[in-house]
Amino acid sequence: MRARALEFSGRRDVRVVDRELDEPGDGAVLVRTEWSGISGGTELLAFRGEIDPDLPLDETIGALGGTFAFPFRYGYSCVGEIERSHDERLPEGSEVFAFHPHQDRFVVRADDCVPLRGEDLRLATLLPLVETAFQATLDTGAVFGRTVAVTGLGAVGILTGALLARAGAHVIGSDPLPWRRDAAKAFGIDPVSPRELARVEVPLLVETSGRPEVLADSLSLLGHEGVALVVSWYGTKPVPLPLGGAFHRRRLTIRSTQVSSIPSAQQAAWTRRTRLERARELLAELPLETLATHEFRFEEATEAYAALDRGDEGLIHAALGYR
């Protein structure tokens, strides 16, 4: 069998290549992809060549072997239909989500699939971003009755703000792009411009912009013993921070959150699978159609990444279609 896959071949350069597929063995399935989602965070860093080339793609996802040294295949949000199954739990015709690079057909273990239950397949490509936002919300701790600032209203920022609002926080979301601020309103977020946010003081800041200068500027928003939770991955970009007297005297904390693992303090309540299943349930509970702004044919992947790189007006989340 053969498949067509997307390859990151150089800085700001992607191409479609042919590759051989093994026949699915026991406990595996062959999936025909309908949609694959593009991450505006890690994937855009990969497209720009802003990730250490020696870094493993993702050691927790079996389909992502190798490193970020060009050329490599990447992506982690494929949704499609099972064409051939060697696992009775997933009969042929089942619709599933799988963490896999962009590819029109692929073989994966049935255990690595998430069965879908009638969800819109285009919207289901947002599942990894919902899971990322969910983990960030778990890492903030109790927020009921508190004011939280979210910097950066891309898909992950909006989803994180939405889940914090559902947990009882007053969420102020900041982004310079007006269409992102407009989209955030549907998720219970109070959107403001960065200039307006500068007048706010909060106990908790969630940084999702992907821009190091935003984290540096936003530390001034934190009150005494405030916490900045960093969702953003800045890749190889330098991150200078103002860690002088104000940072020390206010006893500020900067923490990271990451979706590839479950923090030790949360392992009694969550596994990676139960967290992912809860994120799948959230697909039906959130107005995700507001975020699903752009669609490109798989063959138009170059234009899709270029649009993300340019920050085209109105773009929040892009997906590749395979029909």
Secondary structure, 3 states (H helix, E strand, C coil): CEEEEEEEEECCEEEEEEEECCCCCCCEEEEEEEEEEECCCHHHHHHHCCCCCCCECCCCCCCCCCECCCCECCCCCEEEEEEEECCCCCCCCCEEEECCCCECEEEEEHHHEEECCCCCHHHHCCHHHHHHHHHHHHHHCCCCCCEEEEECCCHHHHHHHHHHHHCCCEEEEECCCHHHHHHHHCCCCEEECHHHHCCCCEEEEEECCCCHHHHHHHHHHEEEEEEEEECCCCCCCCCCCCCCHHHHHCCCEEEECCCCCCCHHHCCCCCHHHHHHHHHHHCCCCCHHHCEEEEEEHHHHHHHHHHHHHCCCCCCEEEEECC
